[in-house]
Each structure stands twice: as structure tokens, then as C-alpha cells.
């Protein structure tokens, strides 16, 4: 009996452990496309693919569809996947399997998105750089780091530069951490969209059009975005003129924006440092377009702004009608603007708050009733959302 | 004389015997290698399967049945030869208008060729193998001699002149890319052989020969693409989108997050793109606001992306190096005819 149990236990452990995990080393040089893609296809769960230092000249998108694989380079500036001659696929690297770790390599000049992971649960992006090397340009790819439809997402210590939409974009996902990362010269630095549960902290968002966006949009399979904490980030000098192609929601982000909350439930923005965002440090709005999606709530609900350090802002606001407002207010609008839509919008930072006085979303600016408002309530609100907890194995990756 | 007669008889019997033996060997060689389909390995050559008696002219082996689709997927104008193999003694099951169900051990085979007559070159053959744990998709690239095709697990590129005279870098997809189109809810699925995209005659013939349980009676089918000038433009365009786009643009597939659902059976206008804003199109939007603007194809993102061959803008993302002008024309005509 005991012996049998022992046997069963051994069998179970054997089943749970990857069998003889292997390391496959791939060097840059001739035939990199086929050699690297073949390694990604033939890898077994538990294997590690080690990318040598240097530039991998690639002609097509790469993809990984094996669970439990780690792809490790020699550093985000030392190992570069160069997609400047890419001919096919909508992204540089596509991941469609679970428990994948991407670490210590760079991706440059992919034709579409940089790295996309779709339906890839427990994914870790660590010390990754994704960059469009010509700087801001409307023909750069949309998203640099793009996890979507995934549960448990960790983005840690990444750098994104030049995305024509969002540098770090997490969409339609659950249980997310984005931290210790740099987003610069993107339209949106970091964007959490139509997702449930995200902690965005210790990041630097600088020189984007908008630093950090928390959006919920209609006509998307996963809706009702909720429970996002944005805290202890540095969000400064996000004044790069909006270079997003029209038609995308981020094309509507006014240049000079720190944090923007659109629609969405339960957002806490606290202990961040804001400065030099010409439109404003924080903007809270309803969805600005008409929609016939009956399941969609276009209003922000329960947004708390507290204990942030608010530097100079609002000195060159770029949304509709803002110039007139600024002129009327002595050249500068307040650092926090609320369009008037939504419920439980609380701003406890000791700065004036501009309300546009809208009474419904998608209202024309001619109907605005702007004024300075006090949204601090009794001033006693504290952040109460629970911290995001990821599986231990994911956190262990960044301790290695 | 008598002796001679006996020896002649003996000789004849021996000859007959060896002829029978030879016959049996030939017959074996005419058969598809069932093991290669179901074993858990990746056969290195297409020849191992034995799907073709004469590979160069694509003469199918015993049990390998050719078929055609009413509306096919556009692949840079390649001629496509499609075959179904089922193990001896098995049959497929109809499933209404949906995909025929093939037993384990079956294979779907599609060869891509360019050039006419003597100049026809086989480029690649894609196979879908139905193994015990599901379908697996593999690409094979034909050799120069056109005697066999080799597994191209990481894909390949080669220069091709299309029927339209365009010089392109033709892409053979890698194994993962096979699944990007053939993936649904994390499994590999078939795309082509839906009853609604097969002719009634073919289905009836297949059933008559005992290879299909029963030919499903269908109220409607996808129109025949070649006859689209004579059919309802909405049906032609929707059939085109179903076949060319809906493998990704549907719930559970690669572009599910876009919210665009281009399946034939989808009736919600927003889901098929009418006045639907893009979600993650990036520069693919081309500065346009909606997937489809009724009455205005020039301002519809769908047309803009179909009209592009630029990676990051072009749709479909894979398997396309040229614009399908006929496809674009049909979709444009459909959108132009919508009430504004």
C-alpha cells in the first residue's frame, strides 16, 4: 500500500516536472529566421532558448506556441531581434502558449506590433526592450508589448520607445502587474484596456503623448474594465505631439496628458509624481463617441485620486475648447480635469479641479459648463483595492 | 514435349505466382501509409505518406479523394489541389452546413502550384493529419526535381511569378503559422470542407460511394466564386469574408480580440464591421474611423487593409503578398451598395 502510494507520488511528480529540460542556443548570423523559428517550434515544455549576443536579421514574424518555454537573450541592448526587413505577419514575435518567459532581449522596428501574446496565461516579460528606432512616427507599429486575452501578466523592467499606439498595452486580460518599466516617445506610454485587476507602479512615463491610460471601450468581447491601481509612477513631460493614426482611440488623447481614465470602474491613482504635462496631469472622462453597444457603460465609476505630487500642468491644454478655457483662466487650466460624467469621482490632491460640466458622454463642447469644482468629499477616502498577486513561479523569474 | 509442357506449365505457374506477388507489392505501394499519419512524429518527406501515385502530376493514391470549394481562399493566385484521405473502411460524418467530421487517421492535403501546362511547378503541400489527440498541420516544400516535398517546419520564402505577372517573395508558412489560421479555442481545426462550401453533387457522390454517412440537405450554400458576377453581391462578399477572414475574425480564433466576426452566419452589423471602430488596428486604420462605412468603401478600413500588401497594414496578415483585386472589388461593390 505504502509502496504503491510512493510509486503514485513519484509518477505524479514526474508528470508535473518537465522531462529533462534542455537549453537550445541560437546565434545570430545567416539563416537566423529559420534557425530561430525552428528552435521555437521544436522546443519542449521546460526548455530554454538562449539567444546569443548580436543582431538577428529577420525577414518574417516569429512565433512560439509551446507551453513553459523561456526565451533568454544576453541583455535588452546586447541581443537584438531586428525586424527592419520584415515581410510578413502582424507582429515581430507572437506567443500563443502559457507559462512563457521572455527575458533580456530587444526587438527593433517590427512592421506591426512588437511582441504580442494572445491567450498566453502566466506570461512574464522581463528586461525586454521594444523600440522603433526612428522615434515617433505614425507608421511605427501600434503596440510594443501587447499581452491580450490573458490571465496573469507580468511586465517588469521593460523599455518601450516609439509605439504609434501604446508602449505597454494590456488588453482584455485579468490579474496584471506592470512595474519598474520605462515608456517614452510612444503615443500612450502604458495602457490598461478592458481588463480586470491591474497594478501599475514604479514606472517612468516620459515624453509620450499621454503617460498612462486606463480605458474601457465598447464593441469589444471583454468589457466592464475594473479594479486598476496606478501608483508610485513618475509621469512627467508627456508632450510629444499625438502621432497616432486617426481612427484609433488613442488618436483622441490630447497631447500633454499624464494619466487619463476613460469610462472604467474602480480606479485608484495615488502617490505618483506628476509634472510638466501641458494639458494636465490627470483627466477623467466618459467615452467620447456615440455607441450603440447596449452592454457598455460609457461612464467612469468610482475613481479615486489621492496623495499624488502634482507639479506644473495645464499650461498648454490640447483638448477641444481648452485654449479658450485657458485664456479665460489666466493662461493655465488646473492640473486635474473631469468632464463631469460618471459617479464617485473623488480628487483629494490639493489642487484645483476643472469640471467641463458635461451631463452625458459624447456631448459637444458647445454644451460644456466649465467651472472649478471640489471633488474631495470629506477627504477621508483611502485606496482600498487589493494588491495584485501573481503565481509564485512568475515572481520567482524576476529574482533569478 | 510432355516434359516441356509440364515445365511450361510450371513456368507459367511460377510466373503467375510471382506476378501475383508483384501485384501485391504494387498494391501496397499504391496505398497510403496510415502509420505516417497517426504516429507521433513529423515525417520528413511528403512521399512517406504515399498520398500520390505520381507526385509530379498529383495523381491521388487509393482512398485519396479530390474536392473543390465553392468559394476558395485567395493565395496569391496559386492553383490549389485539394484532397481528402480517409483510412479504408471509414467514412466521414456530415454536420449540417458545418465542417464534415473525419475519423482519426484521415488527412487533408492541399498542394499549391504556379504556372500553366508544362511550366506548372508544385511549390508546397500543406497537410492536416488527424491523430488521436487532434489535428496537426505541417508544411512541405517541393524540391526542384518535383519528385518529393520536404518538411519545412520553419517555413520558407521563394521567388514566384503570379498569374497576374507580379514578382513576389512567396511565403510558405511555418508550423505555428498553420495553426494561426487553423486554430480555434487552442485546437487545430479544419477550415475548408464545410458542407455549405461544397457542391451538392460532390456531397451526394461522396455519400453514394459510402465515404460520407449522408449528404446534408442545405437551404443555402456559399455561392460559387467564379460565378459571382451572376449572384447576389452580398452573398458573394460575405462568402469571401467568411473564407478569407473569418478563420481569425471570429470568437475563439486569432483575431477574437478585435471584436470583428466575419463568419457567414453572423448577422449583427456591428460585429461584421458596420460603423465599428477599430480596437487595435494601429496604423492599419489608415486614418479611417470605421471598418465599414455603408455606401463608402473608400473610407472603410476593411477595404483599405485588403488593398495593402504592407506588413502591419495588410489583411490577411499571413499568406498574402499580392492584393486580391477580385476580392477587393466584390467587397467594395457590397459596401457601396449599402444604405448610407
Interface residues (C-beta under 8 A of the other chain):
Chain A: X33 X34 X35 X37 X38 X40 X41 X42 X59 X60 X63 X64 X65 X86 X87 X88 X89 X90 X94 X96 X110 X111 X112 X113 X118 X119 X138 X139 X140 X141 X142 X143 X146 X148 X149 X164 X165 X169 X171 X172 X217 X219 X220 X221 X222 X245 X246 X247 X248 X249 X289 X292 X293
Chain B: X153 X154 X155 X156 X157 X169 X171 X174 X175 X176 X177 X179 X180 X183 X186 X251 X254 X256 X257 X259 X270 X276 X277 X278 X279 X280 X281 X282 X283 X284 X285 X286 X287 X288 X289 X290 X301 X310 X311 X312 X317 X318 X321
